Amino acid sequence: MNFSLSHGRFVAMSTFAASMLVAASAWAQTSLGQDRLQHVVDGTIKPLMERNAIPGMAVAVIADGKQFVFNYGLASQEGGQKVTDSTLFEMGSISKTFTATLAAYGVARGAFSLSDKAGQRLPALAGSDLDNVSLLDLATYTAGGLPLQFPDEVTDDARMIAYYKAWHPAFPPGTHRLYSNPSIGLFGYLAAGAMGKPFDDLMQTELLPLLGLSNTYVRVPQERMADYAWGITKDGRPIRVSPGPMDAEAYGIKTTATDLIRFVEANINGSRLDETLRRAIAATHVGYYKVGVMQQGLGWEMYTYPTTLERLLAGNSAKMAFEPHEAHKLMPPQPARRDMLFNKTGSTNGFGGYVAYVPARGIGIAILANKNYPIPDRIKAAWQILSALDGQKRSASKP
């Protein structure tokens, strides 16, 4: 069930609107409540937008299996187009969680193993240092020091392969984590190769339909371009993400808040999904490394729950994103647990997003904005809203 709350309006998004409104009313009587939820989100997001000069935002939350979407401001400053439930945002590195899900789906289908070496999956890399790097190393940013971004001269597939062949690690594989688009990008690329189709095709025609996400795209089709928000740069210029090597795998997916919270719901409770996909999602929740205050899974970064705002800020800090950190391999890997907080940030030059959820509590949030504003502000806003949801749930559960 999905409801849209936009500046005080409550609109059921279903053909059986009356029954949905009854369900929402019942939920409001037993949980945080519609009016209080609106108040909490408005009170958090409106000052955030004003403080950071953000043109538009969409915020979606889930609690007790109910989904709510809040829309604010403009999708396009120049055109004056308002953010709606149809507005498409760039979600940047949140895309990595989709890449991880697609790859885990390939593993669940028996197409390859996370222990396979990169050279085994791409013969062009045979004999290079990546011949000693597993797909799991690539997925968890522990290949040995692949950088955050490709060098500027890497502009096509030929230069990309040449770059990988010439790369030399700074650390033995599996010993240090350095957050990297070329690392998880290659993971997605090799996984798609093992599954027998280009990554874009697998994502758009197989995984996204399986997840029931009809408003999520690797490449926005022409008929949806009017819904594609314009981001803004720091100096106020309109911008959208430019194509680049491994962009789809690392940061290239566009979506609505409605679809993104459905993806969150699939991670909280996948009981209605195809069994293979359900196993794949669970596999992305496995903890492989302890890095500072968090565990590194496939795409997701995880914290034992309850956690603290300080830990979330530390785990999502610039230091964690830009510097290498010792990675302590969990032996055996930490099985998927529901009593964890899962999160992922995402940014492009003109957009900023954040997703967090706690399966054991049945709560989650997705925040999308058409400006790349500071990550600590995203974490604090999400924490404030999630705390309100969870605080009410904990209070309601007391005898």
C-alpha positions in Angstrom: 0.0 0.0 0.0 1.3 3.4 -0.9 0.0 6.8 0.1 1.1 10.2 -1.1 1.2 13.1 1.4 2.1 16.4 -0.3 2.1 19.6 1.8 -0.8 18.4 4.0 -2.7 16.5 1.3 -3.4 12.7 1.8 -4.1 10.9 -1.4 -4.7 7.2 -1.7 -2.8 5.9 -4.8 -4.9 2.8 -5.5 -8.0 1.8 -7.5 -9.6 0.7 -4.2 -9.1 4.1 -2.6 -11.8 3.7 0.1 -10.4 0.6 1.6 -6.9 2.0 1.5 -8.0 5.1 3.4 -9.7 2.9 6.0 -6.5 0.9 6.4 -4.5 4.1 6.7 -6.9 5.4 9.3 -6.6 2.2 11.3 -2.8 2.5 11.1 -3.0 6.1 12.2 -4.9 5.0 15.3 -2.2 2.5 16.4 1.1 4.0 15.2 2.6 7.3 14.7 -0.5 8.7 13.0 -0.9 10.6 9.7 -1.0 14.1 11.1 2.0 13.5 13.4 3.9 11.8 10.6 3.3 14.8 8.3 4.4 17.1 11.1 7.6 15.2 11.7 8.6 15.0 8.1 7.7 18.6 7.3 9.5 19.8 10.4 12.6 17.9 9.3 12.7 18.4 5.6 11.5 22.0 5.1 14.3 23.6 7.2 16.8 21.2 5.5 15.8 22.4 2.1 15.9 26.1 3.2 19.3 25.7 4.8 20.8 24.0 1.8 18.9 25.8 -0.9 17.5 22.5 -2.3 15.0 23.1 -5.1 13.0 19.9 -4.6 12.9 16.7 -2.6 10.8 13.5 -2.3 10.8 11.6 1.0 9.3 8.1 1.3 8.9 6.2 4.6 7.6 2.7 5.4 6.2 1.6 8.8 4.1 -1.4 9.6 4.0 -2.3 5.9 2.5 1.0 4.9 4.3 3.4 2.5 4.0 7.2 2.6 5.5 9.6 0.1 6.0 13.3 0.7 6.9 15.7 -2.1 8.4 19.2 -1.8 9.5 22.0 -4.0 10.5 22.0 -7.7 11.8 19.3 -10.0 13.0 22.0 -12.3 13.8 25.5 -11.2 13.8 26.9 -14.7 10.5 25.3 -15.7 8.8 25.7 -12.4 7.7 22.0 -12.5 6.8 20.7 -9.0 8.0 17.4 -7.5 5.3 14.7 -7.8 5.1 11.0 -7.3 6.2 10.6 -10.9 9.4 12.7 -10.6 12.6 10.8 -11.4 15.7 11.6 -9.4 19.3 10.4 -9.9 20.1 8.3 -6.9 23.9 8.1 -7.5 25.6 5.4 -5.5 22.4 4.0 -4.1 22.6 2.3 -7.5 25.3 0.1 -6.1 22.7 -1.7 -4.0 20.8 -2.6 -7.2 24.0 -3.8 -8.8 24.6 -6.0 -5.7 21.1 -7.4 -5.9 21.4 -8.2 -9.6 24.8 -9.9 -9.1 23.4 -11.9 -6.0 20.6 -13.0 -8.2 23.1 -14.3 -10.7 24.9 -16.2 -7.9 21.5 -17.6 -6.7 20.8 -18.9 -10.2 24.2 -20.6 -10.4 25.7 -18.3 -13.1 29.0 -17.7 -11.1 30.5 -17.6 -7.6 31.7 -14.7 -5.6 35.0 -16.5 -5.2 35.6 -16.4 -8.9 38.6 -14.4 -9.9 38.3 -11.3 -12.2 40.6 -12.9 -14.8 38.5 -16.0 -14.8 35.5 -14.0 -15.8 37.2 -11.6 -18.2 40.1 -13.2 -20.1 41.4 -9.8 -21.1 42.5 -9.4 -17.4 44.3 -12.7 -17.2 47.9 -12.2 -16.1 47.1 -8.8 -14.6 47.0 -8.1 -10.8 43.3 -8.4 -11.0 43.8 -12.1 -11.8 44.3 -12.5 -8.0 41.2 -10.5 -7.1 37.8 -12.2 -6.5 34.4 -10.8 -7.3 33.7 -10.6 -3.6 36.8 -8.4 -3.3 35.5 -6.1 -6.0 32.0 -6.0 -4.5 33.3 -5.0 -1.0 35.9 -2.5 -2.2 38.7 -4.7 -0.9 40.5 -5.4 -4.2 43.6 -3.7 -3.0 43.1 0.0 -3.6 41.1 0.7 -6.7 40.4 4.5 -6.6 37.1 6.3 -6.1 36.9 7.3 -9.7 38.5 6.4 -13.0 41.2 8.8 -14.3 39.8 11.4 -16.7 41.5 9.7 -19.7 39.4 6.6 -19.2 36.5 7.4 -21.5 35.5 4.1 -23.3 35.6 0.3 -22.9 39.0 -0.1 -24.5 40.7 2.5 -22.2 38.8 1.0 -19.3 40.2 -2.5 -19.9 43.7 -1.0 -20.4 43.4 0.8 -17.1 42.5 -2.4 -15.3 45.3 -4.4 -16.9 47.9 -1.8 -15.9 46.6 -1.3 -12.3 48.7 -2.4 -9.4 47.3 -2.8 -5.9 48.5 -0.8 -2.9 47.4 -3.6 -0.5 46.9 -7.3 -0.6 43.4 -8.2 -1.6 41.0 -8.5 1.3 43.0 -6.4 3.8 41.8 -2.8 3.2 38.6 -1.2 2.0 38.8 1.8 -0.3 35.4 2.9 -1.6 35.5 2.7 -5.3 33.3 3.1 -8.4 35.8 1.1 -10.6 35.7 -1.7 -8.0 32.0 -2.3 -7.8 31.6 -1.2 -11.4 33.8 -4.1 -12.5 31.9 -6.4 -10.2 28.6 -5.6 -11.9 30.2 -5.8 -15.3 31.7 -9.2 -14.7 28.5 -10.5 -13.1 26.5 -9.5 -16.1 29.0 -11.1 -18.4 28.6 -14.4 -16.4 24.8 -14.0 -16.8 25.1 -13.7 -20.6 23.7 -10.3 -21.2 24.8 -6.6 -21.0 24.3 -5.1 -17.5 21.8 -2.5 -18.7 19.6 -5.1 -20.3 19.7 -7.4 -17.2 18.8 -4.5 -14.9 16.1 -3.0 -17.0 14.4 -6.1 -18.4 14.9 -8.7 -15.7 15.7 -7.4 -12.2 13.6 -4.2 -12.1 10.4 -6.0 -13.3 11.0 -8.8 -10.8 11.1 -6.1 -8.1 7.9 -4.5 -9.5 9.7 -1.2 -10.1 8.1 0.3 -13.2 9.4 3.8 -12.7 13.1 3.0 -12.3 15.6 3.3 -15.2 19.2 2.9 -16.2 18.5 5.1 -19.3 15.4 7.3 -19.0 13.2 6.7 -22.0 12.2 9.7 -24.1 8.5 9.4 -23.0 9.6 9.9 -19.4 12.1 12.8 -19.9 9.5 15.3 -18.8 9.4 13.6 -15.4 13.2 13.6 -15.1 14.2 16.3 -12.6 17.0 18.7 -13.2 19.7 18.8 -10.6 21.6 22.0 -9.7 25.3 22.6 -9.2 26.7 24.4 -6.3 26.6 27.6 -8.4 23.0 27.1 -9.4 23.3 25.7 -12.9 21.0 22.9 -14.1 22.7 19.6 -14.6 22.1 15.9 -15.2 24.6 13.0 -14.9 26.8 12.4 -18.0 27.5 9.0 -19.3 30.8 7.4 -18.2 32.6 4.1 -17.8 30.7 1.8 -15.5 28.1 4.5 -14.8 25.1 2.2 -14.8 26.8 -0.3 -12.4 28.1 2.4 -10.0 25.9 5.4 -9.9 23.6 5.7 -13.0 20.1 4.6 -11.9 17.2 7.0 -11.8 14.0 6.4 -9.8 11.0 7.8 -8.0 10.7 7.9 -4.2 7.7 5.6 -4.6 9.8 2.9 -6.4 12.7 3.4 -4.1 10.6 2.7 -1.0 9.2 -0.4 -2.7 12.8 -1.5 -3.0 13.3 -0.9 0.7 10.2 -2.9 1.4 11.6 -5.8 -0.7 14.6 -5.7 1.6 12.6 -5.5 4.8 10.1 -8.2 3.8 10.5 -10.1 0.5 7.8 -12.7 1.2 5.9 -11.8 -2.0 8.9 -12.0 -4.2 10.2 -14.8 -6.4 12.1 -17.3 -4.2 15.4 -16.9 -6.1 15.2 -13.1 -5.8 14.4 -13.4 -2.1 17.5 -15.4 -1.6 19.5 -12.9 -3.6 18.3 -10.0 -1.4 19.2 -11.9 1.7 22.6 -12.5 0.3 23.2 -8.7 0.0 22.6 -8.5 3.7 25.5 -10.8 4.6 28.3 -9.1 6.4 31.8 -9.8 4.9 34.0 -7.3 6.6 34.1 -5.2 9.8 35.4 -1.7 8.8 35.5 0.8 11.6 32.0 1.1 13.1 30.1 -0.7 10.3 29.9 -4.0 8.5 30.3 -4.1 4.7 27.8 -6.2 2.8 27.0 -6.4 -0.9 26.1 -2.8 -1.7 24.7 -2.2 1.8 26.6 -0.9 4.8 25.3 -2.2 8.1 25.2 -1.4 11.8 24.0 -3.5 14.8 20.7 -2.0 15.9 20.0 0.0 18.0 22.8 2.2 16.9 23.6 5.9 17.4 23.6 8.9 15.2 27.3 9.3 15.9 28.1 5.9 14.4 26.0 6.5 11.3 27.8 9.8 10.8 31.2 8.1 11.3 30.4 5.3 8.9 29.2 7.7 6.2 32.0 10.3 6.7 34.3 11.8 4.1 37.1 9.9 5.7 35.4 6.6 5.2 34.6 7.5 1.6 38.0 8.9 0.5 40.6 7.0 2.6 41.7 3.4 2.9 40.7 1.5 6.1 41.7 -1.8 7.5 39.1 -4.4 6.7 38.7 -7.3 9.1 37.3 -10.3 7.3 34.4 -11.9 9.2 35.0 -15.7 9.3 32.6 -17.1 8.6 30.7 -14.2 7.0 28.0 -12.7 9.3 24.7 -14.3 8.3 21.9 -11.9 7.2 20.3 -10.5 10.4 17.1 -8.4 10.7 18.3 -6.6 13.8 20.6 -4.3 11.8 20.3 -0.9 10.3 21.2 -1.0 6.6 22.0 2.2 4.8 23.5 3.7 1.6 24.2 7.2 0.5 24.3 8.4 -3.2 25.4 11.5 -5.0 25.9 12.9 -8.5 27.0 16.4 -9.3 23.4 17.6 -9.1 21.6 15.1 -6.9 21.8 13.6 -3.4 20.1 10.7 -1.8 20.0 8.4 1.2 18.3 5.1 2.2 18.1 3.5 5.6 16.0 0.7 7.0 15.7 -1.7 9.9 14.0 -5.0 9.0 13.4 -6.0 12.6 11.5 -2.8 13.3 9.7 -2.8 9.9 10.8 0.9 9.3 12.7 2.5 6.5 13.2 5.8 4.7 14.3 7.0 1.2 15.3 10.6 0.6 15.9 12.0 -2.8 16.9 15.6 -3.7 17.9 17.5 -6.8 21.0 18.9 -5.2 24.2 17.3 -3.9 24.0 18.6 -0.3 26.1 17.5 2.7 25.8 13.9 3.6 25.7 14.6 7.4 22.5 16.6 6.8 20.9 13.6 5.1 21.9 11.3 7.9 20.6 13.6 10.6 17.2 14.1 8.8 16.7 10.4 8.2 17.7 9.7 11.8 15.2 12.2 13.1 12.3 10.7 11.1 13.3 7.0 11.7 13.6 7.8 15.5 10.1 9.1 15.5 8.8 6.0 13.8 10.7 3.6 15.9 10.1 5.5 19.2 6.3 5.3 18.6 6.6 1.6 17.7 8.6 0.8 20.8 6.2 2.8 22.9 3.2 1.0 21.4 4.9 -2.4 22.1 5.1 -1.8 25.8 2.6 -3.7 27.9 
